[in-house]
Amino acid sequence: MAIVSNEQVIKVLRQYNPWWRMPTAMQEESKPQKRQAYHEALKILNHKSIRRFVVLSGVRRVGKTTILYQIMEHMINEGIDPQNILYATFDNPVLKLIDVQSVLSIYESLYPISGTRYLFFDEIQECPNARTALKFLAMDNRYDVIASGSLLGLHYREMTSIPVGYERTMEMFSLDFEEFLWAIGKNPDAVAELRKFFAERAKVDDGVNRQFMEALREYLVVGGMPEVVNTFLRTNNYQEAYGTQKKIMESYREDIKHYASAAARQKISDCYLSIPRQLAKEYTKFQYKVVSREGNARRYENSLNWLVDAGMVKLCVNVSTPQFPLVAYEKPDQFKVYVTDIGLLTSLYGYETQAALLKDTLTGPAKGGIYENLVFDMLIKRGIVPNYYKNEKNTQEIEFLFAQNGAVIPVEVKSKRGATVSLNNFIEEFAPPYAYKLIAGNVGVSGTKITMPLYMAMFI
């Protein structure tokens, strides 16, 4: 291992922690908008009766570091001594050559222990022993610890051990639709008012409904990756946002080169790039033969699992019967694959497709698959892991099912409006307490079938 001097480490730590000398420096680093993950992480960190550390995981560029800075700013604003807050990122060429304990020892030589220390460690996948070290720090009442790491690194870097019981992992996603609405300037009170219409099953004013449908089409194109959203807000230009999406896709390709074996790289890329074609089929179940003519599970299954581990896609598994608990009836060899950011998905179709989505002029099966991915994306970000149901006779398909209070709730997705034969038959056969039909329309109720505008999936 290369040797670095204490002076080199101190120089790096002072660069990363300017608030040690000037507390107002934090305001320049932090972003004002608080995401749901910020509140959740802060809640866990403040739970003093349970000693554990928080790990924010997720794909690259999803906003993990921003959350760390926001929590640090909150602590300084609450009166915590800035010198009791340490931030370090292990992708730094100096810090990646040493371990957590060395960083901590050098930091404490600068500022001897006085009160609780708040430790924020970024990119911990670059430090193989980090998670074990953080366990012992979390057990020590002198420290509160929060860390972040990419899903790829956490899965594919060698770790000596995983500290079960002491680590609380939170997978972060890109902005959900509600967070996107806040970002583009929608008043949170207006969104809260909309939630009342969802709860009361009441029709939304037609003008308001149009506004939110237009915002949803913007979300289809821009998505929720913070860098893309910021580009769009800065330029008000969809093509500029598309350019940023392509840069992110290029960084993903670099990740594949960095973490995957040489033999697997092309297969992983082929699986990912097949998703637009998979979702353009009438039946959007993932088929290996769509990846390539000679495609089969033996050839591509590991590559698909790699994409899942990386957080770039999620699976939605078919069930043999729509009964609780759904996991007991899953058919692991039958699944759909969805991209975990809707904007990145639509960017794979090209800018002309995005422009057609904005104008609502796109037609054909591809549109239906894109809207399926949109609703899946919204449900996952709500903490719902849905299944789908297609019967053995292939005469009935329900896009999504999820469990609630011991019952199975069906969700049918329509990119426009139209009849819902499958949902009607499902209601008649299985008698769910209620069922959702999501459409490009307004609210309506017919028996146990609740018709909702597509954007209201953010409230399910």
C-alpha positions as CSV (number, residue, x, y, z in Angstrom):
1,M,0.0,0.0,0.0
2,A,1.3,3.5,-0.8
3,I,2.1,5.7,2.1
4,V,0.7,9.2,2.5
5,S,1.7,11.7,5.1
6,N,-0.5,13.1,7.8
7,E,0.1,16.6,6.3
8,Q,-1.4,15.4,3.0
9,V,-4.5,14.0,4.7
10,I,-4.9,17.1,6.8
11,K,-4.8,19.3,3.7
12,V,-7.5,17.1,2.1
13,L,-9.7,17.2,5.2
14,R,-9.5,20.9,5.5
15,Q,-10.5,21.3,1.8
16,Y,-13.5,19.1,2.4
17,N,-14.5,20.7,5.7
18,P,-14.2,24.5,5.2
19,W,-16.8,25.1,8.0
20,W,-14.1,24.2,10.6
21,R,-12.8,27.7,10.0
22,M,-15.8,29.4,8.4
23,P,-19.2,27.9,9.4
24,T,-21.1,29.9,6.7
25,A,-19.1,27.9,4.0
26,M,-21.7,25.2,4.4
27,Q,-24.4,27.4,2.8
28,E,-22.4,27.4,-0.4
29,E,-22.1,23.6,-0.5
30,S,-25.7,22.6,0.4
31,K,-28.8,22.8,-1.8
32,P,-32.0,24.3,-0.4
33,Q,-34.6,21.7,-1.6
34,K,-35.0,18.9,0.9
35,R,-35.9,15.4,-0.5
36,Q,-37.8,12.6,1.3
37,A,-34.5,10.7,1.8
38,Y,-33.1,13.7,3.8
39,H,-36.0,13.5,6.3
40,E,-35.7,9.7,6.6
41,A,-32.0,9.7,7.1
42,L,-32.2,12.5,9.7
43,K,-34.9,10.6,11.6
44,I,-32.7,7.4,11.8
45,L,-29.7,9.4,12.8
46,N,-31.6,11.1,15.6
47,H,-32.9,7.8,17.0
48,K,-30.5,7.6,19.9
49,S,-31.9,4.5,21.5
50,I,-30.8,2.3,18.6
51,R,-27.1,2.5,17.8
52,R,-26.6,2.0,14.1
53,F,-25.2,3.9,11.2
54,V,-27.0,4.9,8.0
55,V,-25.7,4.0,4.5
56,L,-27.3,5.9,1.6
57,S,-26.9,3.6,-1.4
58,G,-28.0,4.1,-5.0
59,V,-26.8,4.6,-8.6
60,R,-24.3,7.2,-9.3
61,R,-25.4,10.8,-9.5
62,V,-28.7,10.2,-7.7
63,G,-28.1,12.9,-5.1
64,K,-26.5,11.0,-2.2
65,T,-23.8,13.5,-1.5
66,T,-26.3,16.4,-1.5
67,I,-28.2,14.7,1.3
68,L,-25.0,14.4,3.3
69,Y,-24.4,18.1,2.9
70,Q,-27.9,19.0,3.8
71,I,-27.8,17.1,7.0
72,M,-24.5,18.7,7.9
73,E,-26.0,22.1,7.3
74,H,-29.0,21.2,9.5
75,M,-26.7,20.3,12.3
76,I,-24.7,23.5,12.1
77,N,-27.9,25.5,12.0
78,E,-29.0,23.6,15.2
79,G,-26.0,24.8,17.0
80,I,-23.6,21.9,16.7
81,D,-20.0,22.9,16.7
82,P,-18.8,22.8,13.1
83,Q,-15.5,21.3,14.3
84,N,-17.5,18.3,15.5
85,I,-18.5,17.5,12.0
86,L,-16.2,15.5,9.7
87,Y,-16.9,14.9,6.0
88,A,-14.5,12.7,3.9
89,T,-14.9,11.0,0.6
90,F,-12.9,7.8,-0.1
91,D,-12.8,8.3,-3.9
92,N,-10.2,11.0,-3.2
93,P,-6.8,9.8,-4.4
94,V,-5.2,10.4,-1.0
95,L,-7.9,9.1,1.3
96,K,-8.5,5.9,-0.7
97,L,-4.9,4.9,0.3
98,I,-5.8,4.9,4.0
99,D,-8.6,3.5,6.2
100,V,-11.4,5.0,8.2
101,Q,-9.5,4.7,11.5
102,S,-6.5,6.6,10.1
103,V,-8.8,9.4,8.9
104,L,-10.5,9.6,12.2
105,S,-7.2,9.6,14.2
106,I,-5.8,12.5,12.1
107,Y,-9.0,14.4,12.4
108,E,-9.0,14.0,16.2
109,S,-5.4,15.1,16.4
110,L,-6.6,18.4,15.0
111,Y,-9.7,18.7,17.2
112,P,-9.6,16.5,20.3
113,I,-12.9,14.8,21.4
114,S,-15.4,17.2,23.0
115,G,-19.0,16.1,22.7
116,T,-20.6,13.9,20.0
117,R,-18.8,13.7,16.7
118,Y,-20.8,13.5,13.5
119,L,-19.0,11.5,10.8
120,F,-20.0,11.7,7.1
121,F,-18.2,9.3,4.9
122,D,-18.8,9.3,1.1
123,E,-18.1,6.7,-1.5
124,I,-17.3,4.0,1.2
125,Q,-17.2,1.3,-1.5
126,E,-13.6,2.6,-2.2
127,C,-12.6,1.6,1.3
128,P,-13.0,-2.2,1.8
129,N,-12.9,-2.2,5.6
130,A,-15.1,0.9,6.0
131,R,-18.4,-0.8,6.9
132,T,-16.8,-2.9,9.5
133,A,-15.0,0.1,11.0
134,L,-18.3,2.1,11.0
135,K,-20.0,-0.7,13.0
136,F,-17.6,-0.1,15.9
137,L,-18.0,3.7,15.6
138,A,-21.8,3.3,15.7
139,M,-21.5,1.3,18.9
140,D,-19.5,4.1,20.5
141,N,-21.8,6.7,22.0
142,R,-19.3,9.4,21.0
143,Y,-20.1,9.1,17.3
144,D,-23.1,9.4,15.0
145,V,-22.3,8.0,11.5
146,I,-23.8,8.4,8.1
147,A,-22.2,7.1,4.9
148,S,-22.9,6.8,1.2
149,G,-21.9,4.4,-1.5
150,S,-22.8,3.4,-5.0
151,L,-24.8,0.2,-5.3
152,L,-22.3,-1.1,-7.8
153,G,-19.4,-0.6,-5.5
154,L,-21.2,-2.0,-2.5
155,H,-22.1,-5.2,-4.4
156,Y,-18.9,-5.7,-6.4
157,R,-16.1,-4.4,-4.3
158,E,-14.7,-6.9,-1.8
159,M,-15.9,-6.3,1.7
160,T,-14.4,-8.2,4.7
161,S,-17.7,-8.4,6.4
162,I,-21.2,-6.8,6.5
163,P,-22.1,-5.4,9.9
164,V,-25.6,-7.0,10.3
165,G,-27.8,-5.3,12.9
166,Y,-25.7,-2.1,13.0
167,E,-26.2,-0.9,9.4
168,R,-29.4,0.6,8.1
169,T,-29.2,0.8,4.3
170,M,-31.5,3.3,2.5
171,E,-31.6,2.9,-1.3
172,M,-32.0,6.3,-2.9
173,F,-33.7,6.8,-6.2
174,S,-33.9,9.8,-8.5
175,L,-36.5,12.5,-7.7
176,D,-40.0,11.1,-7.5
177,F,-42.9,13.0,-9.2
178,E,-43.8,15.0,-6.1
179,E,-40.2,16.1,-5.6
180,F,-40.1,17.0,-9.3
181,L,-43.1,19.1,-8.9
182,W,-41.5,21.0,-6.0
183,A,-38.3,21.4,-8.1
184,I,-40.2,23.0,-11.0
185,G,-41.9,25.5,-8.7
186,K,-45.3,23.8,-7.9
187,N,-46.5,25.0,-4.5
188,P,-46.3,22.2,-2.0
189,D,-49.7,23.3,-0.7
190,A,-51.2,22.8,-4.2
191,V,-49.8,19.2,-4.2
192,A,-51.2,18.7,-0.7
193,E,-54.6,19.9,-1.9
194,L,-54.4,17.5,-4.8
195,R,-53.8,14.7,-2.3
196,K,-57.2,15.5,-0.8
197,F,-58.9,14.8,-4.1
198,F,-57.2,11.4,-4.2
199,A,-58.3,10.6,-0.6
200,E,-61.9,11.7,-1.2
201,R,-62.1,10.2,-4.7
202,A,-63.3,13.6,-6.0
203,K,-63.0,15.0,-9.5
204,V,-60.2,17.5,-10.0
205,D,-60.9,20.9,-11.7
206,D,-60.3,20.4,-15.4
207,G,-57.8,23.2,-15.6
208,V,-55.8,21.9,-12.7
209,N,-55.9,18.4,-14.1
210,R,-54.5,19.6,-17.4
211,Q,-51.7,21.4,-15.6
212,F,-50.6,18.3,-13.7
213,M,-50.9,16.0,-16.8
214,E,-48.6,18.5,-18.6
215,A,-46.2,18.3,-15.6
216,L,-46.3,14.5,-15.8
217,R,-45.3,14.6,-19.5
218,E,-42.4,16.8,-18.5
219,Y,-41.4,14.3,-15.9
220,L,-41.6,11.5,-18.6
221,V,-39.0,13.4,-20.5
222,V,-36.8,15.0,-17.9
223,G,-37.1,12.3,-15.2
224,G,-35.7,12.7,-11.8
225,M,-31.9,12.5,-12.0
226,P,-30.8,15.7,-10.1
227,E,-28.3,16.8,-12.7
228,V,-30.8,16.5,-15.5
229,V,-33.5,18.4,-13.5
230,N,-31.0,21.1,-12.7
231,T,-30.0,21.4,-16.3
232,F,-33.7,21.7,-17.3
233,L,-34.4,24.3,-14.6
234,R,-31.3,26.3,-15.6
235,T,-31.9,26.3,-19.4
236,N,-35.7,25.5,-19.7
237,N,-34.5,23.4,-22.7
238,Y,-35.5,19.8,-23.1
239,Q,-32.7,19.1,-25.6
240,E,-30.1,20.4,-23.0
241,A,-31.7,18.0,-20.5
242,Y,-31.4,15.2,-23.0
243,G,-27.7,16.0,-23.5
244,T,-27.2,15.6,-19.7
245,Q,-29.0,12.3,-19.8
246,K,-26.7,11.1,-22.5
247,K,-23.7,12.1,-20.3
248,I,-25.1,10.1,-17.4
249,M,-25.6,7.1,-19.7
250,E,-22.0,7.4,-20.8
251,S,-21.0,7.4,-17.1
252,Y,-23.0,4.2,-16.7
253,R,-21.1,2.6,-19.6
254,E,-17.9,3.6,-17.8
255,D,-19.2,1.9,-14.6
256,I,-19.8,-1.3,-16.6
257,K,-16.2,-1.2,-17.8
258,H,-14.9,-0.5,-14.3
259,Y,-16.9,-3.1,-12.3
260,A,-17.9,-5.9,-14.8
261,S,-15.6,-8.6,-16.1
262,A,-14.4,-8.2,-19.7
263,A,-16.5,-11.2,-20.8
264,A,-19.7,-9.7,-19.3
265,R,-19.5,-6.1,-20.4
266,Q,-21.1,-6.4,-23.8
267,K,-23.9,-8.7,-22.5
268,I,-24.8,-6.3,-19.7
269,S,-24.9,-3.4,-22.2
270,D,-27.0,-5.4,-24.7
271,C,-29.5,-6.3,-21.9
272,Y,-29.9,-2.7,-20.9
273,L,-30.3,-1.4,-24.4
274,S,-32.9,-4.0,-25.2
275,I,-35.3,-2.5,-22.6
276,P,-36.9,0.0,-25.1
277,R,-37.7,-3.0,-27.4
278,Q,-38.9,-5.1,-24.5
279,L,-41.4,-2.4,-23.5
280,A,-42.6,-1.8,-27.1
281,K,-44.0,-5.3,-27.3
282,E,-47.7,-5.9,-26.8
283,Y,-46.8,-8.1,-23.9
284,T,-43.9,-6.4,-22.1
285,K,-42.5,-9.5,-20.3
286,F,-38.7,-9.6,-20.6
287,Q,-37.5,-12.0,-23.3
288,Y,-33.9,-13.0,-23.7
289,K,-34.4,-13.5,-27.4
290,V,-35.2,-9.8,-27.8
291,V,-31.6,-9.1,-26.5
292,S,-30.2,-11.2,-29.3
293,R,-31.4,-14.0,-31.6
294,E,-29.5,-16.6,-29.7
295,G,-30.5,-15.1,-26.4
296,N,-31.5,-17.3,-23.4
297,A,-31.3,-17.3,-19.6
298,R,-28.1,-19.2,-19.6
299,R,-26.4,-16.6,-21.7
300,Y,-27.9,-13.4,-20.2
301,E,-29.3,-14.1,-16.7
302,N,-26.1,-13.0,-14.9
303,S,-25.9,-9.9,-17.0
304,L,-29.4,-8.9,-16.1
305,N,-28.7,-9.6,-12.4
306,W,-25.7,-7.3,-12.6
307,L,-28.0,-4.5,-13.8
308,V,-30.4,-5.2,-10.9
309,D,-27.5,-5.1,-8.4
310,A,-26.3,-1.8,-9.9
311,G,-29.8,-0.3,-9.3
312,M,-30.1,0.6,-13.0
313,V,-33.2,-1.6,-13.4
314,K,-35.8,-3.4,-11.2
315,L,-37.8,-6.5,-11.9
316,C,-41.6,-7.0,-11.7
317,V,-42.4,-10.7,-11.3
318,N,-45.6,-12.5,-12.5
319,V,-47.7,-14.4,-9.9
320,S,-49.6,-17.6,-10.5
321,T,-52.5,-16.4,-8.5
322,P,-53.3,-12.9,-7.2
323,Q,-53.6,-13.8,-3.6
324,F,-51.9,-12.6,-0.4
325,P,-49.0,-13.0,0.2
326,L,-48.0,-12.3,-3.4
327,V,-44.4,-13.5,-2.8
328,A,-45.6,-17.0,-2.2
329,Y,-47.0,-17.2,-5.8
330,E,-44.2,-15.6,-7.7
331,K,-43.0,-17.2,-11.0
332,P,-39.4,-16.2,-11.0
333,D,-38.9,-17.1,-14.7
334,Q,-41.6,-14.6,-15.8
335,F,-40.8,-10.9,-15.2
336,K,-40.8,-7.5,-16.7
337,V,-37.8,-5.2,-16.5
338,Y,-38.1,-1.4,-15.8
339,V,-35.5,1.3,-15.8
340,T,-35.3,3.1,-12.4
341,D,-35.5,6.6,-13.8
342,I,-38.2,7.4,-16.3
343,G,-36.2,10.1,-18.0
344,L,-33.3,7.8,-18.7
345,L,-35.7,5.3,-20.2
346,T,-37.2,7.8,-22.6
347,S,-33.7,9.1,-23.5
348,L,-33.0,5.6,-24.8
349,Y,-35.7,6.0,-27.4
350,G,-34.1,9.3,-28.6
351,Y,-35.1,13.0,-28.4
352,E,-37.7,12.8,-31.2
353,T,-39.7,10.3,-29.0
354,Q,-39.3,12.5,-26.0
355,A,-40.7,15.4,-28.1
356,A,-43.7,13.3,-29.1
357,L,-44.3,12.4,-25.5
358,L,-44.3,16.1,-24.5
359,K,-46.8,16.9,-27.3
360,D,-48.8,13.7,-26.4
361,T,-48.7,12.6,-30.1
362,L,-46.9,9.3,-29.6
363,T,-49.0,6.2,-30.5
364,G,-48.5,2.5,-30.6
365,P,-47.4,-0.2,-28.1
366,A,-44.2,1.7,-27.2
367,K,-46.3,4.4,-25.5
368,G,-48.1,1.9,-23.4
369,G,-44.7,0.4,-22.2
370,I,-43.3,3.8,-21.4
371,Y,-46.3,4.6,-19.2
372,E,-46.1,1.2,-17.5
373,N,-42.5,2.1,-16.6
374,L,-43.6,5.5,-15.4
375,V,-46.2,4.0,-13.0
376,F,-43.7,1.3,-11.8
377,D,-41.2,4.1,-11.1
378,M,-43.7,6.0,-9.1
379,L,-44.8,3.0,-7.1
380,I,-41.2,1.9,-6.3
381,K,-40.4,5.4,-5.0
382,R,-43.4,5.1,-2.7
383,G,-41.9,2.0,-1.2
384,I,-44.2,-0.4,-3.1
385,V,-42.6,-3.4,-4.8
386,P,-45.4,-4.5,-7.2
387,N,-46.0,-7.8,-9.0
388,Y,-48.0,-8.3,-12.1
389,Y,-50.6,-11.0,-13.1
390,K,-51.1,-12.8,-16.4
391,N,-53.2,-15.9,-16.3
392,E,-52.2,-19.2,-17.8
393,K,-54.6,-18.8,-20.7
394,N,-53.1,-15.4,-21.6
395,T,-56.6,-13.9,-21.6
396,Q,-56.1,-11.6,-18.6
397,E,-53.2,-9.2,-17.7
398,I,-53.1,-6.7,-14.8
399,E,-50.1,-4.4,-15.0
400,F,-49.5,-4.2,-11.3
401,L,-50.6,-5.8,-8.0
402,F,-49.5,-4.8,-4.5
403,A,-50.5,-6.0,-1.0
404,Q,-52.3,-3.7,1.4
405,N,-53.7,-4.7,4.8
406,G,-53.7,-8.4,3.8
407,A,-55.5,-7.7,0.5
408,V,-54.3,-7.6,-3.1
409,I,-54.9,-4.4,-4.9
410,P,-54.8,-4.3,-8.8
411,V,-53.6,-1.4,-10.8
412,E,-54.3,-1.1,-14.5
413,V,-52.4,1.5,-16.6
414,K,-53.8,3.3,-19.7
415,S,-51.7,5.9,-21.5
416,K,-55.0,7.3,-22.9
417,R,-58.5,6.3,-22.0
418,G,-60.3,3.1,-22.9
419,A,-62.1,0.0,-21.7
420,T,-60.6,-2.1,-19.0
421,V,-61.8,-5.6,-19.8
422,S,-59.0,-7.4,-17.8
423,L,-59.6,-5.2,-14.7
424,N,-63.4,-5.7,-14.9
425,N,-62.9,-9.4,-15.1
426,F,-60.4,-9.4,-12.3
427,I,-62.8,-7.5,-10.0
428,E,-65.6,-10.0,-10.8
429,E,-63.4,-13.0,-10.2
430,F,-61.3,-12.0,-7.2
431,A,-63.4,-9.2,-5.6
432,P,-60.6,-6.9,-4.3
433,P,-61.7,-4.2,-1.8
434,Y,-60.9,-1.7,-4.5
435,A,-59.0,-1.4,-7.8
436,Y,-57.2,1.4,-9.5
437,K,-57.5,2.4,-13.2
438,L,-54.9,5.0,-14.1
439,I,-55.7,7.0,-17.2
440,A,-55.0,10.3,-19.0
441,G,-58.3,11.6,-17.6
442,N,-60.0,12.6,-14.4
443,V,-61.3,10.9,-11.2
444,G,-64.3,8.6,-11.3
445,V,-65.7,5.8,-9.2
446,S,-67.7,2.8,-10.4
447,G,-68.3,0.3,-7.6
448,T,-64.9,-0.8,-6.3
449,K,-63.1,0.5,-9.5
450,I,-61.5,3.8,-8.9
451,T,-60.4,5.7,-12.0
452,M,-57.6,8.2,-11.4
453,P,-55.4,10.5,-13.5
454,L,-52.0,8.9,-14.1
455,Y,-50.2,11.4,-11.9
456,M,-52.1,10.3,-8.8
457,A,-50.0,7.2,-8.7
458,M,-47.7,9.3,-6.6
459,F,-50.3,9.1,-3.8
460,I,-51.0,5.3,-3.9
